[in-house]
Amino acid sequence: MADSKMDTAPVEATSPEALLELILTKEDEIKQRVKDAQTESDRTVEEAKLEASMIKRDAAAAEVGTDIKEKELAKAQTEAERLVEEIGRQADEIRDRGRARMNDAVAMVIKSVIPPLE
């Protein structure tokens, strides 16, 4: 965009002060454009950093969730194995007690069915 002073004033009639003023104005305009571009690039970089941070956080959360899930599954598996072992042990104890009392039970049935000999 050309400055309106430059468009209307002939080059021969432009004084050194007017040229200096035009140069300073253009310099300020360029500085402002550079500043605006720097601000926009800084904003873009900050947005990218934030997005990267969120992606890292989500990935870490997924890993932590997987770790927790695996730990909980291992814990549940260990507990299930312990319960199966405990139930098997209890069943063995009940069978052993049943076998130990079998003779007493048979004797009791025989006594109740067959009258005692006198």
Backbone as XML, in Angstrom:
<?xml version="1.0"?>
<chain id="A" units="angstrom">
  <residue number="1" name="MET">
    <atom name="N" x="0.839" y="-1.172" z="0.000"/>
    <atom name="CA" x="0.000" y="0.000" z="0.000"/>
    <atom name="C" x="0.879" y="1.227" z="0.000"/>
  </residue>
  <residue number="2" name="ALA">
    <atom name="N" x="0.658" y="2.095" z="-0.924"/>
    <atom name="CA" x="1.444" y="3.320" z="-0.994"/>
    <atom name="C" x="0.800" y="4.372" z="-0.122"/>
  </residue>
  <residue number="3" name="ASP">
    <atom name="N" x="1.621" y="5.214" z="0.464"/>
    <atom name="CA" x="1.131" y="6.298" z="1.309"/>
    <atom name="C" x="0.445" y="7.327" z="0.426"/>
  </residue>
  <residue number="4" name="SER">
    <atom name="N" x="-0.620" y="7.938" z="0.901"/>
    <atom name="CA" x="-1.366" y="8.902" z="0.101"/>
    <atom name="C" x="-0.536" y="10.141" z="-0.188"/>
  </residue>
  <residue number="5" name="LYS">
    <atom name="N" x="0.383" y="10.525" z="0.713"/>
    <atom name="CA" x="1.261" y="11.668" z="0.466"/>
    <atom name="C" x="2.150" y="11.386" z="-0.742"/>
  </residue>
  <residue number="6" name="MET">
    <atom name="N" x="2.584" y="10.174" z="-0.846"/>
    <atom name="CA" x="3.474" y="9.827" z="-1.930"/>
    <atom name="C" x="2.729" y="9.802" z="-3.254"/>
  </residue>
  <residue number="7" name="ASP">
    <atom name="N" x="1.458" y="9.391" z="-3.222"/>
    <atom name="CA" x="0.674" y="9.333" z="-4.443"/>
    <atom name="C" x="0.359" y="10.725" z="-4.985"/>
  </residue>
  <residue number="8" name="THR">
    <atom name="N" x="0.135" y="11.679" z="-4.122"/>
    <atom name="CA" x="-0.300" y="13.000" z="-4.563"/>
    <atom name="C" x="0.851" y="13.962" z="-4.781"/>
  </residue>
  <residue number="9" name="ALA">
    <atom name="N" x="1.948" y="13.777" z="-4.062"/>
    <atom name="CA" x="3.058" y="14.733" z="-4.197"/>
    <atom name="C" x="4.013" y="14.262" z="-5.286"/>
  </residue>
  <residue number="10" name="PRO">
    <atom name="N" x="4.391" y="15.176" z="-6.224"/>
    <atom name="CA" x="5.355" y="14.798" z="-7.241"/>
    <atom name="C" x="6.721" y="14.575" z="-6.595"/>
  </residue>
  <residue number="11" name="VAL">
    <atom name="N" x="7.528" y="13.688" z="-7.156"/>
    <atom name="CA" x="8.804" y="13.314" z="-6.582"/>
    <atom name="C" x="9.727" y="14.515" z="-6.506"/>
  </residue>
  <residue number="12" name="GLU">
    <atom name="N" x="9.703" y="15.426" z="-7.525"/>
    <atom name="CA" x="10.602" y="16.573" z="-7.524"/>
    <atom name="C" x="10.263" y="17.545" z="-6.412"/>
  </residue>
  <residue number="13" name="ALA">
    <atom name="N" x="8.989" y="17.628" z="-6.025"/>
    <atom name="CA" x="8.555" y="18.615" z="-5.047"/>
    <atom name="C" x="8.672" y="18.096" z="-3.622"/>
  </residue>
  <residue number="14" name="THR">
    <atom name="N" x="9.080" y="16.825" z="-3.428"/>
    <atom name="CA" x="9.163" y="16.253" z="-2.101"/>
    <atom name="C" x="10.416" y="16.764" z="-1.425"/>
  </residue>
  <residue number="15" name="SER">
    <atom name="N" x="10.209" y="17.327" z="-0.265"/>
    <atom name="CA" x="11.341" y="17.868" z="0.487"/>
    <atom name="C" x="12.017" y="16.753" z="1.272"/>
  </residue>
  <residue number="16" name="PRO">
    <atom name="N" x="13.259" y="16.950" z="1.693"/>
    <atom name="CA" x="13.941" y="15.945" z="2.498"/>
    <atom name="C" x="13.188" y="15.642" z="3.789"/>
  </residue>
  <residue number="17" name="GLU">
    <atom name="N" x="12.554" y="16.651" z="4.398"/>
    <atom name="CA" x="11.790" y="16.423" z="5.617"/>
    <atom name="C" x="10.578" y="15.532" z="5.354"/>
  </residue>
  <residue number="18" name="ALA">
    <atom name="N" x="9.938" y="15.732" z="4.221"/>
    <atom name="CA" x="8.773" y="14.930" z="3.857"/>
    <atom name="C" x="9.204" y="13.490" z="3.583"/>
  </residue>
  <residue number="19" name="LEU">
    <atom name="N" x="10.349" y="13.323" z="2.901"/>
    <atom name="CA" x="10.861" y="11.979" z="2.645"/>
    <atom name="C" x="11.213" y="11.285" z="3.961"/>
  </residue>
  <residue number="20" name="LEU">
    <atom name="N" x="11.858" y="12.017" z="4.860"/>
    <atom name="CA" x="12.205" y="11.465" z="6.170"/>
    <atom name="C" x="10.943" y="11.057" z="6.923"/>
  </residue>
  <residue number="21" name="GLU">
    <atom name="N" x="9.930" y="11.903" z="6.861"/>
    <atom name="CA" x="8.644" y="11.601" z="7.513"/>
    <atom name="C" x="8.029" y="10.347" z="6.912"/>
  </residue>
  <residue number="22" name="LEU">
    <atom name="N" x="8.077" y="10.223" z="5.580"/>
    <atom name="CA" x="7.541" y="9.053" z="4.904"/>
    <atom name="C" x="8.318" y="7.799" z="5.287"/>
  </residue>
  <residue number="23" name="ILE">
    <atom name="N" x="9.640" y="7.896" z="5.353"/>
    <atom name="CA" x="10.479" y="6.753" z="5.736"/>
    <atom name="C" x="10.177" y="6.337" z="7.165"/>
  </residue>
  <residue number="24" name="LEU">
    <atom name="N" x="10.076" y="7.291" z="8.063"/>
    <atom name="CA" x="9.776" y="6.976" z="9.470"/>
    <atom name="C" x="8.397" y="6.337" z="9.605"/>
  </residue>
  <residue number="25" name="THR">
    <atom name="N" x="7.424" y="6.816" z="8.851"/>
    <atom name="CA" x="6.077" y="6.255" z="8.897"/>
    <atom name="C" x="6.097" y="4.805" z="8.409"/>
  </residue>
  <residue number="26" name="LYS">
    <atom name="N" x="6.797" y="4.577" z="7.270"/>
    <atom name="CA" x="6.898" y="3.217" z="6.738"/>
    <atom name="C" x="7.655" y="2.311" z="7.710"/>
  </residue>
  <residue number="27" name="GLU">
    <atom name="N" x="8.690" y="2.865" z="8.329"/>
    <atom name="CA" x="9.454" y="2.085" z="9.310"/>
    <atom name="C" x="8.574" y="1.680" z="10.484"/>
  </residue>
  <residue number="28" name="ASP">
    <atom name="N" x="7.768" y="2.595" z="10.979"/>
    <atom name="CA" x="6.841" y="2.285" z="12.078"/>
    <atom name="C" x="5.820" y="1.235" z="11.644"/>
  </residue>
  <residue number="29" name="GLU">
    <atom name="N" x="5.353" y="1.379" z="10.400"/>
    <atom name="CA" x="4.377" y="0.419" z="9.883"/>
    <atom name="C" x="4.996" y="-0.979" z="9.789"/>
  </residue>
  <residue number="30" name="ILE">
    <atom name="N" x="6.218" y="-1.052" z="9.309"/>
    <atom name="CA" x="6.909" y="-2.332" z="9.196"/>
    <atom name="C" x="7.171" y="-2.914" z="10.579"/>
  </residue>
  <residue number="31" name="LYS">
    <atom name="N" x="7.591" y="-2.085" z="11.523"/>
    <atom name="CA" x="7.825" y="-2.550" z="12.893"/>
    <atom name="C" x="6.544" y="-3.113" z="13.489"/>
  </residue>
  <residue number="32" name="GLN">
    <atom name="N" x="5.410" y="-2.457" z="13.231"/>
    <atom name="CA" x="4.129" y="-2.930" z="13.765"/>
    <atom name="C" x="3.749" y="-4.265" z="13.129"/>
  </residue>
  <residue number="33" name="ARG">
    <atom name="N" x="3.988" y="-4.404" z="11.826"/>
    <atom name="CA" x="3.686" y="-5.670" z="11.147"/>
    <atom name="C" x="4.561" y="-6.792" z="11.711"/>
  </residue>
  <residue number="34" name="VAL">
    <atom name="N" x="5.847" y="-6.507" z="11.936"/>
    <atom name="CA" x="6.750" y="-7.502" z="12.506"/>
    <atom name="C" x="6.287" y="-7.884" z="13.912"/>
  </residue>
  <residue number="35" name="LYS">
    <atom name="N" x="5.899" y="-6.861" z="14.695"/>
    <atom name="CA" x="5.415" y="-7.117" z="16.046"/>
    <atom name="C" x="4.146" y="-7.964" z="16.014"/>
  </residue>
  <residue number="36" name="ASP">
    <atom name="N" x="3.225" y="-7.646" z="15.114"/>
    <atom name="CA" x="1.988" y="-8.425" z="14.979"/>
    <atom name="C" x="2.291" y="-9.868" z="14.569"/>
  </residue>
  <residue number="37" name="ALA">
    <atom name="N" x="3.231" y="-10.024" z="13.623"/>
    <atom name="CA" x="3.601" y="-11.366" z="13.177"/>
    <atom name="C" x="4.256" y="-12.147" z="14.311"/>
  </residue>
  <residue number="38" name="GLN">
    <atom name="N" x="5.099" y="-11.479" z="15.091"/>
    <atom name="CA" x="5.751" y="-12.140" z="16.221"/>
    <atom name="C" x="4.717" y="-12.561" z="17.267"/>
  </residue>
  <residue number="39" name="THR">
    <atom name="N" x="3.761" y="-11.680" z="17.545"/>
    <atom name="CA" x="2.694" y="-11.997" z="18.497"/>
    <atom name="C" x="1.883" y="-13.195" z="18.018"/>
  </residue>
  <residue number="40" name="GLU">
    <atom name="N" x="1.549" y="-13.213" z="16.734"/>
    <atom name="CA" x="0.785" y="-14.327" z="16.175"/>
    <atom name="C" x="1.587" y="-15.620" z="16.222"/>
  </residue>
  <residue number="41" name="SER">
    <atom name="N" x="2.872" y="-15.546" z="15.904"/>
    <atom name="CA" x="3.687" y="-16.764" z="15.942"/>
    <atom name="C" x="3.850" y="-17.255" z="17.380"/>
  </residue>
  <residue number="42" name="ASP">
    <atom name="N" x="4.005" y="-16.330" z="18.336"/>
    <atom name="CA" x="4.089" y="-16.726" z="19.747"/>
    <atom name="C" x="2.798" y="-17.415" z="20.196"/>
  </residue>
  <residue number="43" name="ARG">
    <atom name="N" x="1.663" y="-16.869" z="19.765"/>
    <atom name="CA" x="0.368" y="-17.462" z="20.115"/>
    <atom name="C" x="0.252" y="-18.865" z="19.509"/>
  </residue>
  <residue number="44" name="THR">
    <atom name="N" x="0.664" y="-19.006" z="18.262"/>
    <atom name="CA" x="0.609" y="-20.308" z="17.591"/>
    <atom name="C" x="1.499" y="-21.321" z="18.296"/>
  </residue>
  <residue number="45" name="VAL">
    <atom name="N" x="2.702" y="-20.891" z="18.698"/>
    <atom name="CA" x="3.624" y="-21.778" z="19.411"/>
    <atom name="C" x="3.020" y="-22.199" z="20.746"/>
  </residue>
  <residue number="46" name="GLU">
    <atom name="N" x="2.432" y="-21.273" z="21.477"/>
    <atom name="CA" x="1.816" y="-21.585" z="22.774"/>
    <atom name="C" x="0.648" y="-22.553" z="22.599"/>
  </residue>
  <residue number="47" name="GLU">
    <atom name="N" x="-0.154" y="-22.358" z="21.561"/>
    <atom name="CA" x="-1.262" y="-23.287" z="21.298"/>
    <atom name="C" x="-0.735" y="-24.682" z="20.983"/>
  </residue>
  <residue number="48" name="ALA">
    <atom name="N" x="0.341" y="-24.740" z="20.187"/>
    <atom name="CA" x="0.933" y="-26.045" z="19.848"/>
    <atom name="C" x="1.494" y="-26.723" z="21.091"/>
  </residue>
  <residue number="49" name="LYS">
    <atom name="N" x="2.141" y="-25.938" z="21.961"/>
    <atom name="CA" x="2.668" y="-26.503" z="23.209"/>
    <atom name="C" x="1.532" y="-27.037" z="24.071"/>
  </residue>
  <residue number="50" name="LEU">
    <atom name="N" x="0.457" y="-26.297" z="24.169"/>
    <atom name="CA" x="-0.695" y="-26.722" z="24.968"/>
    <atom name="C" x="-1.301" y="-28.003" z="24.399"/>
  </residue>
  <residue number="51" name="GLU">
    <atom name="N" x="-1.446" y="-28.042" z="23.090"/>
    <atom name="CA" x="-2.006" y="-29.237" z="22.459"/>
    <atom name="C" x="-1.093" y="-30.440" z="22.674"/>
  </residue>
  <residue number="52" name="ALA">
    <atom name="N" x="0.226" y="-30.230" z="22.527"/>
    <atom name="CA" x="1.184" y="-31.318" z="22.756"/>
    <atom name="C" x="1.108" y="-31.793" z="24.202"/>
  </residue>
  <residue number="53" name="SER">
    <atom name="N" x="0.978" y="-30.852" z="25.106"/>
    <atom name="CA" x="0.869" y="-31.198" z="26.527"/>
    <atom name="C" x="-0.388" y="-32.029" z="26.788"/>
  </residue>
  <residue number="54" name="MET">
    <atom name="N" x="-1.497" y="-31.640" z="26.183"/>
    <atom name="CA" x="-2.744" y="-32.389" z="26.369"/>
    <atom name="C" x="-2.618" y="-33.789" z="25.781"/>
  </residue>
  <residue number="55" name="ILE">
    <atom name="N" x="-1.968" y="-33.901" z="24.620"/>
    <atom name="CA" x="-1.786" y="-35.215" z="23.999"/>
    <atom name="C" x="-0.906" y="-36.089" z="24.882"/>
  </residue>
  <residue number="56" name="LYS">
    <atom name="N" x="0.177" y="-35.510" z="25.416"/>
    <atom name="CA" x="1.055" y="-36.264" z="26.317"/>
    <atom name="C" x="0.297" y="-36.707" z="27.563"/>
  </residue>
  <residue number="57" name="ARG">
    <atom name="N" x="-0.512" y="-35.795" z="28.117"/>
    <atom name="CA" x="-1.284" y="-36.122" z="29.316"/>
    <atom name="C" x="-2.259" y="-37.255" z="29.046"/>
  </residue>
  <residue number="58" name="ASP">
    <atom name="N" x="-2.951" y="-37.172" z="27.909"/>
    <atom name="CA" x="-3.901" y="-38.230" z="27.559"/>
    <atom name="C" x="-3.195" y="-39.563" z="27.354"/>
  </residue>
  <residue number="59" name="ALA">
    <atom name="N" x="-2.031" y="-39.511" z="26.700"/>
    <atom name="CA" x="-1.267" y="-40.747" z="26.482"/>
    <atom name="C" x="-0.790" y="-41.318" z="27.810"/>
  </residue>
  <residue number="60" name="ALA">
    <atom name="N" x="-0.315" y="-40.445" z="28.700"/>
    <atom name="CA" x="0.146" y="-40.907" z="30.013"/>
    <atom name="C" x="-1.022" y="-41.481" z="30.810"/>
  </residue>
  <residue number="61" name="ALA">
    <atom name="N" x="-2.178" y="-40.832" z="30.725"/>
    <atom name="CA" x="-3.356" y="-41.329" z="31.445"/>
    <atom name="C" x="-3.759" y="-42.698" z="30.919"/>
  </residue>
  <residue number="62" name="ALA">
    <atom name="N" x="-3.673" y="-42.880" z="29.620"/>
    <atom name="CA" x="-4.016" y="-44.186" z="29.046"/>
    <atom name="C" x="-3.032" y="-45.250" z="29.529"/>
  </residue>
  <residue number="63" name="GLU">
    <atom name="N" x="-1.736" y="-44.889" z="29.585"/>
    <atom name="CA" x="-0.735" y="-45.837" z="30.076"/>
    <atom name="C" x="-0.971" y="-46.160" z="31.541"/>
  </residue>
  <residue number="64" name="VAL">
    <atom name="N" x="-1.252" y="-45.135" z="32.334"/>
    <atom name="CA" x="-1.515" y="-45.354" z="33.756"/>
    <atom name="C" x="-2.762" y="-46.205" z="33.916"/>
  </residue>
  <residue number="65" name="GLY">
    <atom name="N" x="-3.789" y="-45.918" z="33.126"/>
    <atom name="CA" x="-5.016" y="-46.707" z="33.189"/>
    <atom name="C" x="-4.756" y="-48.163" z="32.841"/>
  </residue>
  <residue number="66" name="THR">
    <atom name="N" x="-3.915" y="-48.384" z="31.836"/>
    <atom name="CA" x="-3.571" y="-49.749" z="31.453"/>
    <atom name="C" x="-2.800" y="-50.434" z="32.572"/>
  </residue>
  <residue number="67" name="ASP">
    <atom name="N" x="-1.850" y="-49.701" z="33.163"/>
    <atom name="CA" x="-1.077" y="-50.264" z="34.273"/>
    <atom name="C" x="-1.984" y="-50.627" z="35.443"/>
  </residue>
  <residue number="68" name="ILE">
    <atom name="N" x="-2.880" y="-49.727" z="35.786"/>
    <atom name="CA" x="-3.804" y="-49.980" z="36.897"/>
    <atom name="C" x="-4.687" y="-51.178" z="36.571"/>
  </residue>
  <residue number="69" name="LYS">
    <atom name="N" x="-5.184" y="-51.236" z="35.345"/>
    <atom name="CA" x="-6.034" y="-52.350" z="34.929"/>
    <atom name="C" x="-5.270" y="-53.665" z="35.042"/>
  </residue>
  <residue number="70" name="GLU">
    <atom name="N" x="-4.027" y="-53.667" z="34.548"/>
    <atom name="CA" x="-3.223" y="-54.886" z="34.622"/>
    <atom name="C" x="-2.953" y="-55.281" z="36.071"/>
  </residue>
  <residue number="71" name="LYS">
    <atom name="N" x="-2.671" y="-54.312" z="36.921"/>
    <atom name="CA" x="-2.430" y="-54.607" z="38.339"/>
    <atom name="C" x="-3.685" y="-55.160" z="38.994"/>
  </residue>
  <residue number="72" name="GLU">
    <atom name="N" x="-4.830" y="-54.560" z="38.699"/>
    <atom name="CA" x="-6.090" y="-55.030" z="39.273"/>
    <atom name="C" x="-6.427" y="-56.428" z="38.779"/>
  </residue>
  <residue number="73" name="LEU">
    <atom name="N" x="-6.185" y="-56.688" z="37.491"/>
    <atom name="CA" x="-6.432" y="-58.028" z="36.959"/>
    <atom name="C" x="-5.513" y="-59.054" z="37.614"/>
  </residue>
  <residue number="74" name="ALA">
    <atom name="N" x="-4.243" y="-58.690" z="37.790"/>
    <atom name="CA" x="-3.303" y="-59.605" z="38.450"/>
    <atom name="C" x="-3.734" y="-59.859" z="39.890"/>
  </residue>
  <residue number="75" name="LYS">
    <atom name="N" x="-4.174" y="-58.797" z="40.558"/>
    <atom name="CA" x="-4.640" y="-58.932" z="41.936"/>
    <atom name="C" x="-5.873" y="-59.838" z="42.003"/>
  </residue>
  <residue number="76" name="ALA">
    <atom name="N" x="-6.806" y="-59.629" z="41.073"/>
    <atom name="CA" x="-8.013" y="-60.459" z="41.038"/>
    <atom name="C" x="-7.661" y="-61.909" z="40.728"/>
  </residue>
  <residue number="77" name="GLN">
    <atom name="N" x="-6.719" y="-62.117" z="39.825"/>
    <atom name="CA" x="-6.299" y="-63.482" z="39.484"/>
    <atom name="C" x="-5.671" y="-64.156" z="40.702"/>
  </residue>
  <residue number="78" name="THR">
    <atom name="N" x="-4.820" y="-63.436" z="41.418"/>
    <atom name="CA" x="-4.190" y="-63.983" z="42.622"/>
    <atom name="C" x="-5.240" y="-64.333" z="43.665"/>
  </residue>
  <residue number="79" name="GLU">
    <atom name="N" x="-6.205" y="-63.451" z="43.856"/>
    <atom name="CA" x="-7.277" y="-63.697" z="44.826"/>
    <atom name="C" x="-8.114" y="-64.904" z="44.415"/>
  </residue>
  <residue number="80" name="ALA">
    <atom name="N" x="-8.415" y="-65.008" z="43.108"/>
    <atom name="CA" x="-9.196" y="-66.159" z="42.626"/>
    <atom name="C" x="-8.430" y="-67.460" z="42.866"/>
  </residue>
  <residue number="81" name="GLU">
    <atom name="N" x="-7.135" y="-67.448" z="42.590"/>
    <atom name="CA" x="-6.330" y="-68.654" z="42.825"/>
    <atom name="C" x="-6.299" y="-69.015" z="44.310"/>
  </residue>
  <residue number="82" name="ARG">
    <atom name="N" x="-6.196" y="-67.995" z="45.157"/>
    <atom name="CA" x="-6.200" y="-68.237" z="46.606"/>
    <atom name="C" x="-7.528" y="-68.849" z="47.041"/>
  </residue>
  <residue number="83" name="LEU">
    <atom name="N" x="-8.639" y="-68.304" z="46.509"/>
    <atom name="CA" x="-9.961" y="-68.830" z="46.870"/>
    <atom name="C" x="-10.140" y="-70.266" z="46.388"/>
  </residue>
  <residue number="84" name="VAL">
    <atom name="N" x="-9.686" y="-70.571" z="45.175"/>
    <atom name="CA" x="-9.791" y="-71.945" z="44.663"/>
    <atom name="C" x="-8.997" y="-72.885" z="45.558"/>
  </residue>
  <residue number="85" name="GLU">
    <atom name="N" x="-7.812" y="-72.461" z="45.952"/>
    <atom name="CA" x="-6.976" y="-73.286" z="46.835"/>
    <atom name="C" x="-7.645" y="-73.472" z="48.195"/>
  </residue>
  <residue number="86" name="GLU">
    <atom name="N" x="-8.209" y="-72.402" z="48.741"/>
    <atom name="CA" x="-8.878" y="-72.469" z="50.053"/>
    <atom name="C" x="-10.102" y="-73.390" z="49.985"/>
  </residue>
  <residue number="87" name="ILE">
    <atom name="N" x="-10.883" y="-73.262" z="48.932"/>
    <atom name="CA" x="-12.068" y="-74.114" z="48.778"/>
    <atom name="C" x="-11.654" y="-75.579" z="48.638"/>
  </residue>
  <residue number="88" name="GLY">
    <atom name="N" x="-10.600" y="-75.844" z="47.871"/>
    <atom name="CA" x="-10.102" y="-77.216" z="47.732"/>
    <atom name="C" x="-9.638" y="-77.776" z="49.063"/>
  </residue>
  <residue number="89" name="ARG">
    <atom name="N" x="-8.939" y="-76.945" z="49.844"/>
    <atom name="CA" x="-8.464" y="-77.367" z="51.168"/>
    <atom name="C" x="-9.644" y="-77.681" z="52.082"/>
  </residue>
  <residue number="90" name="GLN">
    <atom name="N" x="-10.670" y="-76.814" z="52.071"/>
    <atom name="CA" x="-11.851" y="-77.053" z="52.896"/>
    <atom name="C" x="-12.580" y="-78.323" z="52.475"/>
  </residue>
  <residue number="91" name="ALA">
    <atom name="N" x="-12.667" y="-78.556" z="51.169"/>
    <atom name="CA" x="-13.331" y="-79.772" z="50.682"/>
    <atom name="C" x="-12.564" y="-81.002" z="51.148"/>
  </residue>
  <residue number="92" name="ASP">
    <atom name="N" x="-11.225" y="-80.942" z="51.094"/>
    <atom name="CA" x="-10.413" y="-82.074" z="51.575"/>
    <atom name="C" x="-10.640" y="-82.317" z="53.065"/>
  </residue>
  <residue number="93" name="GLU">
    <atom name="N" x="-10.715" y="-81.252" z="53.866"/>
    <atom name="CA" x="-10.960" y="-81.390" z="55.304"/>
    <atom name="C" x="-12.318" y="-82.042" z="55.568"/>
  </residue>
  <residue number="94" name="ILE">
    <atom name="N" x="-13.330" y="-81.614" z="54.813"/>
    <atom name="CA" x="-14.675" y="-82.178" z="54.993"/>
    <atom name="C" x="-14.671" y="-83.666" z="54.632"/>
  </residue>
  <residue number="95" name="ARG">
    <atom name="N" x="-14.001" y="-84.021" z="53.539"/>
    <atom name="CA" x="-13.907" y="-85.441" z="53.151"/>
    <atom name="C" x="-13.189" y="-86.254" z="54.230"/>
  </residue>
  <residue number="96" name="ASP">
    <atom name="N" x="-12.087" y="-85.688" z="54.758"/>
    <atom name="CA" x="-11.328" y="-86.400" z="55.800"/>
    <atom name="C" x="-12.186" y="-86.602" z="57.055"/>
  </residue>
  <residue number="97" name="ARG">
    <atom name="N" x="-12.916" y="-85.572" z="57.447"/>
    <atom name="CA" x="-13.798" y="-85.715" z="58.617"/>
    <atom name="C" x="-14.893" y="-86.730" z="58.341"/>
  </residue>
  <residue number="98" name="GLY">
    <atom name="N" x="-15.428" y="-86.708" z="57.124"/>
    <atom name="CA" x="-16.467" y="-87.679" z="56.746"/>
    <atom name="C" x="-15.939" y="-89.105" z="56.811"/>
  </residue>
  <residue number="99" name="ARG">
    <atom name="N" x="-14.721" y="-89.295" z="56.307"/>
    <atom name="CA" x="-14.127" y="-90.639" z="56.361"/>
    <atom name="C" x="-13.896" y="-91.070" z="57.806"/>
  </residue>
  <residue number="100" name="ALA">
    <atom name="N" x="-13.428" y="-90.140" z="58.631"/>
    <atom name="CA" x="-13.159" y="-90.469" z="60.039"/>
    <atom name="C" x="-14.448" y="-90.830" z="60.770"/>
  </residue>
  <residue number="101" name="ARG">
    <atom name="N" x="-15.550" y="-90.229" z="60.404"/>
    <atom name="CA" x="-16.819" y="-90.486" z="61.086"/>
    <atom name="C" x="-17.628" y="-91.594" z="60.414"/>
  </residue>
  <residue number="102" name="MET">
    <atom name="N" x="-17.127" y="-92.102" z="59.313"/>
    <atom name="CA" x="-17.869" y="-93.124" z="58.573"/>
    <atom name="C" x="-18.121" y="-94.360" z="59.435"/>
  </residue>
  <residue number="103" name="ASN">
    <atom name="N" x="-17.135" y="-94.845" z="60.139"/>
    <atom name="CA" x="-17.311" y="-96.033" z="60.989"/>
    <atom name="C" x="-18.354" y="-95.771" z="62.059"/>
  </residue>
  <residue number="104" name="ASP">
    <atom name="N" x="-18.308" y="-94.577" z="62.677"/>
    <atom name="CA" x="-19.300" y="-94.238" z="63.699"/>
    <atom name="C" x="-20.700" y="-94.191" z="63.088"/>
  </residue>
  <residue number="105" name="ALA">
    <atom name="N" x="-20.822" y="-93.652" z="61.896"/>
    <atom name="CA" x="-22.127" y="-93.549" z="61.230"/>
    <atom name="C" x="-22.662" y="-94.935" z="60.879"/>
  </residue>
  <residue number="106" name="VAL">
    <atom name="N" x="-21.797" y="-95.795" z="60.357"/>
    <atom name="CA" x="-22.225" y="-97.160" z="60.017"/>
    <atom name="C" x="-22.662" y="-97.889" z="61.283"/>
  </residue>
  <residue number="107" name="ALA">
    <atom name="N" x="-21.909" y="-97.737" z="62.347"/>
    <atom name="CA" x="-22.261" y="-98.392" z="63.616"/>
    <atom name="C" x="-23.604" y="-97.884" z="64.109"/>
  </residue>
  <residue number="108" name="MET">
    <atom name="N" x="-23.852" y="-96.578" z="63.990"/>
    <atom name="CA" x="-25.110" y="-95.997" z="64.447"/>
    <atom name="C" x="-26.262" y="-96.551" z="63.621"/>
  </residue>
  <residue number="109" name="VAL">
    <atom name="N" x="-26.102" y="-96.677" z="62.299"/>
    <atom name="CA" x="-27.175" y="-97.207" z="61.447"/>
    <atom name="C" x="-27.423" y="-98.669" z="61.796"/>
  </residue>
  <residue number="110" name="ILE">
    <atom name="N" x="-26.376" y="-99.411" z="61.968"/>
    <atom name="CA" x="-26.545" y="-100.831" z="62.300"/>
    <atom name="C" x="-27.290" y="-100.971" z="63.629"/>
  </residue>
  <residue number="111" name="LYS">
    <atom name="N" x="-26.909" y="-100.162" z="64.611"/>
    <atom name="CA" x="-27.574" y="-100.261" z="65.924"/>
    <atom name="C" x="-29.039" y="-99.891" z="65.803"/>
  </residue>
  <residue number="112" name="SER">
    <atom name="N" x="-29.359" y="-98.932" z="64.947"/>
    <atom name="CA" x="-30.765" y="-98.523" z="64.854"/>
    <atom name="C" x="-31.579" y="-99.533" z="64.033"/>
  </residue>
  <residue number="113" name="VAL">
    <atom name="N" x="-30.973" y="-100.289" z="63.162"/>
    <atom name="CA" x="-31.702" y="-101.242" z="62.333"/>
    <atom name="C" x="-31.740" y="-102.634" z="62.992"/>
  </residue>
  <residue number="114" name="ILE">
    <atom name="N" x="-30.628" y="-103.058" z="63.498"/>
    <atom name="CA" x="-30.556" y="-104.381" z="64.094"/>
    <atom name="C" x="-30.674" y="-104.225" z="65.618"/>
  </residue>
  <residue number="115" name="PRO">
    <atom name="N" x="-31.593" y="-104.968" z="66.210"/>
    <atom name="CA" x="-31.717" y="-104.850" z="67.666"/>
    <atom name="C" x="-30.480" y="-105.443" z="68.347"/>
  </residue>
  <residue number="116" name="PRO">
    <atom name="N" x="-30.144" y="-104.930" z="69.476"/>
    <atom name="CA" x="-28.963" y="-105.456" z="70.180"/>
    <atom name="C" x="-29.139" y="-106.909" z="70.604"/>
  </residue>
  <residue number="117" name="LEU">
    <atom name="N" x="-28.055" y="-107.628" z="70.553"/>
    <atom name="CA" x="-28.095" y="-109.036" z="70.976"/>
    <atom name="C" x="-27.981" y="-109.114" z="72.488"/>
  </residue>
  <residue number="118" name="GLU">
    <atom name="N" x="-28.780" y="-109.978" z="73.080"/>
    <atom name="CA" x="-28.744" y="-110.095" z="74.536"/>
    <atom name="C" x="-28.192" y="-111.371" z="74.942"/>
  </residue>
</chain>
